[in-house]
Amino acid sequence: QLSASGFEGLDLSTQIYLPTIFIQLLVFLLIVLVLRLEKESFSSIGLKGFDLRNLLIGAFSWFGMSLLLLVVSYLLRSYNLSTSPDVLKLLPRTTPQKFLWIVMALSASLAEESAFRGFVLTRLNIYLKNWWLTILIASISFSLGHLYQGTAGTIFAGIYGVFFSFLFLWRKSLAPCMTAHLMQDVTPLFAPLT
């Protein structure tokens, strides 16, 4: 877990948000490069189906997952596992920070869903030929990128990874996954900072 002293005097916009946006966009550009080199289309990784039905499925799926994660959160707290309180120090407070947070959420939903669901799931399963194992590996990889959130936050990300994987396989589109991911990431803007 992160220590509180690690965030003292931190300029969130320039030291956290902008570099994160840059890294997310770089990941997406690398995926685009590989697709070009392989002469594959965006639809081969699920970047298709951005219609009202898939967007609504993503929104309703996010709501259902949020309810499930409330139950999981309660269970984790009973084992004294919670999200790191230091994560609150990363949340935006000013209007410019909130704007960058939304841009960061958009870049994360595009890059992370393209990478972990669209790219890793479709490519890794070619070799493993086992969707369960492929989903497990992709979801663990996704959750490890959230270690800074503490044990509970990492577990939540892993659960989301499994959920987003099934959503992707069901809809054959990243649209509902990206919608749910975006909604999850912008939720802190509407929650009190406590």
Secondary structure in CASP SS format (residue, H / E / C, confidence):
PFRMAT SS
TARGET T0000
AUTHOR 0000-0000-0000
METHOD secondary structure of the structure
MODEL  1
Q C 1.00
L C 1.00
S C 1.00
A H 1.00
S H 1.00
G H 1.00
F H 1.00
E C 1.00
G C 1.00
L C 1.00
D C 1.00
L H 1.00
S H 1.00
T H 1.00
Q H 1.00
I H 1.00
Y H 1.00
L H 1.00
P H 1.00
T H 1.00
I H 1.00
F H 1.00
I H 1.00
Q H 1.00
L H 1.00
L H 1.00
V H 1.00
F H 1.00
L H 1.00
L H 1.00
I H 1.00
V H 1.00
L H 1.00
V H 1.00
L H 1.00
R H 1.00
L H 1.00
E C 1.00
K C 1.00
E C 1.00
S C 1.00
F H 1.00
S H 1.00
S H 1.00
I H 1.00
G C 1.00
L C 1.00
K C 1.00
G C 1.00
F C 1.00
D C 1.00
L H 1.00
R H 1.00
N H 1.00
L H 1.00
L H 1.00
I H 1.00
G H 1.00
A H 1.00
F H 1.00
S H 1.00
W H 1.00
F H 1.00
G H 1.00
M H 1.00
S H 1.00
L H 1.00
L H 1.00
L H 1.00
L H 1.00
V H 1.00
V H 1.00
S H 1.00
Y H 1.00
L H 1.00
L H 1.00
R H 1.00
S H 1.00
Y C 1.00
N C 1.00
L C 1.00
S C 1.00
T C 1.00
S C 1.00
P H 1.00
D H 1.00
V H 1.00
L H 1.00
K H 1.00
L H 1.00
L C 1.00
P C 1.00
R C 1.00
T C 1.00
T H 1.00
P H 1.00
Q H 1.00
K H 1.00
F H 1.00
L H 1.00
W H 1.00
I H 1.00
V H 1.00
M H 1.00
A H 1.00
L H 1.00
S H 1.00
A H 1.00
S H 1.00
L H 1.00
A H 1.00
E H 1.00
E H 1.00
S H 1.00
A H 1.00
F H 1.00
R H 1.00
G H 1.00
F H 1.00
V H 1.00
L H 1.00
T H 1.00
R H 1.00
L H 1.00
N H 1.00
I H 1.00
Y H 1.00
L H 1.00
K C 1.00
N C 1.00
W H 1.00
W H 1.00
L H 1.00
T H 1.00
I H 1.00
L H 1.00
I H 1.00
A H 1.00
S H 1.00
I H 1.00
S H 1.00
F H 1.00
S H 1.00
L H 1.00
G C 1.00
H C 1.00
L H 1.00
Y H 1.00
Q H 1.00
G H 1.00
T H 1.00
A H 1.00
G H 1.00
T H 1.00
I H 1.00
F H 1.00
A H 1.00
G H 1.00
I H 1.00
Y H 1.00
G H 1.00
V H 1.00
F H 1.00
F H 1.00
S H 1.00
F H 1.00
L H 1.00
F H 1.00
L H 1.00
W H 1.00
R H 1.00
K C 1.00
S C 1.00
L C 1.00
A H 1.00
P H 1.00
C H 1.00
M H 1.00
T H 1.00
A H 1.00
H H 1.00
L H 1.00
M H 1.00
Q H 1.00
D H 1.00
V H 1.00
T H 1.00
P H 1.00
L H 1.00
F H 1.00
A C 1.00
P C 1.00
L C 1.00
T C 1.00
END
